[in-house]
């Protein structure tokens, strides 16, 4: 090898060493049930919320309860239909929802075990709501067009369609619920045990769960109805300054509370393949930052608000924050449980940087005791 070749080799070795490929270490992790998949449905909101409630039951009781995601999907779909018809078709109708929709449904119908209600006619099949959604939409549109007075059976037809695709719960058809197989500490379902009774046994107090956010178009330390398309049920969110919003996420995790997350996943630097969500300072780093550490954007409240108002930030997807990891330079990332199966991301999890969350997180749901004392005081709790 001549001198020039040696210099070139040395140069390229130096360039390679400059690219710091991610090396993550866990600094906080809170127990959650295994990653599963929502398959071909727009029900991330229920998978996120249900996983969150499962971790809350673990925190409160030490029991691993595998809760049905589709039970409260079914009743939320009914609530959506009633809202759509009552508003004479001038409302959102589709598969999307938010974390509080599961809370609202569970308050009315309770929660049930996954193995007593899968939400599938064929338990071995994958979830696919595309045909069902089209049929449900046709029913509510007909109810609006004809008026409920001329189509009084619309709700009966709607529920029959849900039953046809999603089945019935055991208290409706008399089937026996079996013991969940998550582990030996899992609670056992009982024949004909109502969803409300199971909720009571779980020790969950659903009024204790609140949603926090951070936007500048509403006053801080007040609650407001967040104006995003999937908020069909007009859920209220507490508005915090951006720094305090992030501080409360950290406080909750550091004190053993997980959080349900609503966020934007439309950015090219949200990579389900690589398992990271990052926000490069230099747009030219958009590819390299998926595998190597690069400087990230400084996110202010004004920049976050601008993204929300110009639609570059949207409420695309809901997941479950269960911990924190750190790269070799000390940069912090949130460990987030997704619902796209274990082949997505890092065994089903995403590592989302603090700048990404500052910019792209629409909101989080948390137990009120997971908030900082100063925040609770400012909110009048």
Secondary structure in CASP SS format (residue, H / E / C, confidence):
PFRMAT SS
TARGET T0000
AUTHOR 0000-0000-0000
METHOD secondary structure of the structure
MODEL  1
X C 1.00
X C 1.00
X H 1.00
X H 1.00
X H 1.00
X H 1.00
X H 1.00
X H 1.00
X H 1.00
X H 1.00
X H 1.00
X H 1.00
X H 1.00
X H 1.00
X H 1.00
X H 1.00
X H 1.00
X H 1.00
X C 1.00
X C 1.00
X E 1.00
X C 1.00
X C 1.00
X C 1.00
X E 1.00
X E 1.00
X E 1.00
X E 1.00
X E 1.00
X C 1.00
X C 1.00
X C 1.00
X C 1.00
X C 1.00
X C 1.00
X C 1.00
X E 1.00
X C 1.00
X C 1.00
X E 1.00
X C 1.00
X C 1.00
X C 1.00
X H 1.00
X H 1.00
X H 1.00
X H 1.00
X H 1.00
X H 1.00
X H 1.00
X H 1.00
X H 1.00
X H 1.00
X H 1.00
X H 1.00
X H 1.00
X H 1.00
X H 1.00
X H 1.00
X H 1.00
X H 1.00
X C 1.00
X C 1.00
X C 1.00
X C 1.00
X C 1.00
X E 1.00
X C 1.00
X H 1.00
X H 1.00
X H 1.00
X H 1.00
X H 1.00
X H 1.00
X H 1.00
X H 1.00
X H 1.00
X H 1.00
X H 1.00
X H 1.00
X H 1.00
X H 1.00
X H 1.00
X H 1.00
X H 1.00
X H 1.00
X C 1.00
X C 1.00
X C 1.00
X C 1.00
X C 1.00
X C 1.00
X C 1.00
X C 1.00
X C 1.00
X C 1.00
X C 1.00
X C 1.00
X H 1.00
X H 1.00
X H 1.00
X H 1.00
X H 1.00
X H 1.00
X H 1.00
X H 1.00
X H 1.00
X H 1.00
X H 1.00
X C 1.00
X C 1.00
X C 1.00
X E 1.00
X H 1.00
X H 1.00
X H 1.00
X C 1.00
X C 1.00
X C 1.00
X C 1.00
X C 1.00
X C 1.00
X C 1.00
X C 1.00
X C 1.00
X C 1.00
X C 1.00
X E 1.00
X C 1.00
X H 1.00
X H 1.00
X H 1.00
X H 1.00
X H 1.00
X H 1.00
X H 1.00
X H 1.00
X H 1.00
X H 1.00
X H 1.00
X H 1.00
X H 1.00
X H 1.00
X H 1.00
X H 1.00
X H 1.00
X C 1.00
X C 1.00
X C 1.00
X C 1.00
X C 1.00
X C 1.00
X C 1.00
X H 1.00
X H 1.00
X H 1.00
X H 1.00
X H 1.00
X H 1.00
X H 1.00
X H 1.00
X H 1.00
X H 1.00
X H 1.00
X H 1.00
X H 1.00
X C 1.00
X C 1.00
X C 1.00
X H 1.00
X H 1.00
X H 1.00
X H 1.00
X C 1.00
X C 1.00
X C 1.00
X C 1.00
X C 1.00
X C 1.00
X C 1.00
X C 1.00
X C 1.00
X C 1.00
X C 1.00
X C 1.00
X C 1.00
X C 1.00
X C 1.00
X C 1.00
X C 1.00
X C 1.00
X C 1.00
X C 1.00
X C 1.00
X H 1.00
X H 1.00
X H 1.00
X H 1.00
X H 1.00
X H 1.00
X H 1.00
X H 1.00
X C 1.00
X C 1.00
X C 1.00
X H 1.00
X H 1.00
X H 1.00
X E 1.00
X E 1.00
X E 1.00
X E 1.00
X E 1.00
X C 1.00
X C 1.00
X C 1.00
X C 1.00
X C 1.00
X C 1.00
X C 1.00
X C 1.00
X C 1.00
X E 1.00
X E 1.00
X E 1.00
X C 1.00
X C 1.00
X C 1.00
X C 1.00
X C 1.00
X C 1.00
X C 1.00
X C 1.00
X C 1.00
X C 1.00
X E 1.00
X E 1.00
X E 1.00
X E 1.00
X C 1.00
X C 1.00
X H 1.00
X H 1.00
X H 1.00
X H 1.00
X H 1.00
X H 1.00
X H 1.00
X H 1.00
X H 1.00
X H 1.00
X H 1.00
X H 1.00
X H 1.00
X C 1.00
X C 1.00
X C 1.00
X C 1.00
X E 1.00
X E 1.00
X E 1.00
X E 1.00
X E 1.00
X C 1.00
X C 1.00
X C 1.00
X C 1.00
X C 1.00
X C 1.00
X E 1.00
X E 1.00
X C 1.00
X C 1.00
X C 1.00
X C 1.00
X E 1.00
X E 1.00
X C 1.00
X C 1.00
X E 1.00
X C 1.00
X C 1.00
X H 1.00
X H 1.00
X H 1.00
X C 1.00
X C 1.00
X H 1.00
X H 1.00
X H 1.00
X C 1.00
X E 1.00
X C 1.00
X C 1.00
X C 1.00
X E 1.00
X C 1.00
X C 1.00
X C 1.00
X C 1.00
X H 1.00
X H 1.00
X H 1.00
X H 1.00
X H 1.00
X H 1.00
X H 1.00
X H 1.00
X H 1.00
X C 1.00
X C 1.00
X C 1.00
X C 1.00
X C 1.00
X C 1.00
X C 1.00
X E 1.00
X E 1.00
X E 1.00
X E 1.00
X E 1.00
X E 1.00
X E 1.00
X E 1.00
X E 1.00
X E 1.00
X C 1.00
X C 1.00
X C 1.00
X C 1.00
X C 1.00
X E 1.00
X E 1.00
X E 1.00
X E 1.00
X E 1.00
X E 1.00
X C 1.00
X C 1.00
X E 1.00
X C 1.00
X C 1.00
X C 1.00
X C 1.00
X C 1.00
X E 1.00
X C 1.00
X C 1.00
X E 1.00
X E 1.00
X E 1.00
X E 1.00
X E 1.00
X H 1.00
X H 1.00
X H 1.00
X H 1.00
X H 1.00
X H 1.00
X H 1.00
X E 1.00
X E 1.00
X E 1.00
X E 1.00
X E 1.00
X E 1.00
X E 1.00
X H 1.00
X H 1.00
X H 1.00
X C 1.00
X C 1.00
X H 1.00
X H 1.00
X H 1.00
X H 1.00
X H 1.00
X H 1.00
X C 1.00
X C 1.00
X C 1.00
END
